[in-house]
Amino acid sequence: MKRFWVYVIAAVVLSIDAVTKYVVRLYQPDIDLLPFFSLTFVTNTGAAFGILKGSIWFLALVSIAVMSAIIYYLPKMEEKYLLPAALILGGTIGNLLDRLFIGFVTDFISLGWWPSFNIADSSLSIGFVWILLIILYDDFLSRNKTRK
């Protein structure tokens, strides 16, 4: 995967995130789609699970640091990390723009038993778990090679 595609995928994630958040802010839904799934407009001035409420500037700085690290290390990154890095980059930018321009992150996907989240959060989570799985798999392979 060429490095260029990291930016394309991040832009697609950012676009989908921005459009869905805009529509949610515009219509402010509170719709139960299934017993365990609803679309509900929620504002979040914190991070995941609502931690660090009101820490917009701190979280913005963390987002800028994450973006900078991805962009800096991108030329050196192994190909297997590129797609998850793109997901993290797109999600990070999406939530950063909310924090900087409207003062909160727009969440709207609710599973009832889980805190509300958005497309950017989903992208970030998938990207981080993906990288963790790559690291664990590589570690598993290296441990098994030394046993033979």
C-alpha positions in Angstrom: 0.0 0.0 0.0 1.6 3.3 -1.0 1.8 6.1 1.5 -0.5 8.2 -0.6 -3.4 5.9 0.1 -3.0 6.5 3.9 -4.0 10.1 3.2 -6.8 9.1 0.9 -8.3 6.6 3.4 -7.9 9.1 6.3 -9.7 11.7 4.1 -12.6 9.3 3.4 -12.9 8.5 7.2 -12.8 12.2 7.9 -15.5 13.0 5.3 -17.9 10.3 6.5 -17.3 11.4 10.1 -17.9 15.0 9.3 -21.1 14.4 7.3 -22.6 12.1 9.8 -21.8 14.5 12.7 -23.2 17.5 10.8 -26.5 15.6 10.1 -26.7 14.5 13.7 -26.2 18.1 15.0 -28.7 19.4 12.5 -31.5 16.9 13.3 -30.5 15.9 16.8 -32.0 12.4 16.6 -33.2 10.2 19.4 -34.3 7.1 17.4 -34.3 3.5 18.7 -33.5 1.4 15.7 -33.2 -1.9 17.5 -33.6 -2.8 21.2 -29.8 -2.4 21.6 -29.0 0.2 19.0 -30.1 3.8 18.7 -29.0 7.1 17.1 -28.9 9.8 19.8 -27.3 13.2 19.7 -24.8 13.5 22.5 -22.1 16.1 23.2 -18.8 15.0 24.7 -16.2 17.5 26.0 -14.0 14.6 27.1 -12.3 11.6 25.6 -13.4 8.0 25.4 -16.0 7.0 27.9 -16.4 10.7 28.9 -13.1 10.7 30.8 -11.2 14.0 31.1 -14.5 16.0 30.6 -13.8 19.7 29.8 -10.2 19.0 28.8 -10.7 20.2 25.2 -7.3 21.8 24.8 -5.4 19.0 26.4 -7.1 16.5 24.2 -6.5 18.7 21.2 -2.8 18.7 21.9 -2.8 14.9 22.3 -4.6 14.7 18.9 -2.0 16.9 17.3 0.8 14.8 18.8 -0.8 11.6 17.5 -1.3 13.1 14.0 2.3 14.4 14.0 3.7 11.0 15.0 1.8 9.2 12.3 2.9 11.7 9.6 6.5 11.7 10.8 6.8 7.9 11.0 4.8 7.2 7.8 7.8 7.0 5.5 9.5 4.5 7.8 6.3 2.5 8.6 6.0 -1.1 7.5 3.2 -1.7 5.0 1.2 -3.8 7.5 0.7 -0.7 9.7 -0.4 1.6 6.9 -4.1 0.9 6.9 -4.6 1.0 10.6 -2.5 4.2 10.7 -4.8 5.7 8.1 -7.9 4.8 10.3 -6.3 6.4 13.3 -5.3 9.5 11.4 -8.7 10.0 10.0 -10.4 9.5 13.3 -8.0 11.7 15.2 -8.5 14.6 12.7 -12.3 14.1 12.9 -12.6 14.5 16.6 -9.9 17.2 16.7 -11.9 19.4 14.3 -15.0 19.0 16.5 -13.1 20.0 19.6 -11.4 23.0 17.9 -14.4 24.4 16.0 -17.5 23.5 18.1 -16.1 22.9 21.5 -17.2 19.3 21.9 -17.2 16.0 20.0 -20.5 14.9 18.5 -21.4 11.3 19.5 -24.5 9.6 18.2 -24.2 5.8 18.0 -25.6 4.3 21.1 -25.6 0.6 22.0 -27.4 1.2 25.3 -24.8 -0.6 27.5 -21.8 1.2 26.0 -21.0 4.9 26.0 -22.1 6.8 22.8 -19.6 7.1 20.0 -19.1 8.2 16.4 -17.4 7.2 13.2 -14.1 8.8 14.2 -14.2 6.9 17.5 -14.9 3.6 15.6 -12.1 4.3 13.2 -9.6 5.1 16.0 -10.6 1.9 17.9 -10.4 -0.3 14.9 -7.0 1.1 14.0 -5.5 0.8 17.5 -6.9 -2.8 18.0 -5.5 -3.7 14.5 -2.0 -2.5 15.4 -2.2 -4.3 18.7 -3.2 -7.5 16.9 -0.3 -7.1 14.5 2.2 -6.7 17.4 0.8 -9.7 19.2 0.8 -11.8 16.1 4.4 -10.8 15.3 5.4 -11.6 18.9 3.6 -15.0 18.7 5.5 -15.8 15.4 8.9 -14.8 16.8 8.4 -16.8 20.0 7.4 -19.9 17.9 10.4 -19.6 15.6 12.8 -19.6 18.6 11.2 -22.9 19.9 12.0 -24.8 16.8 
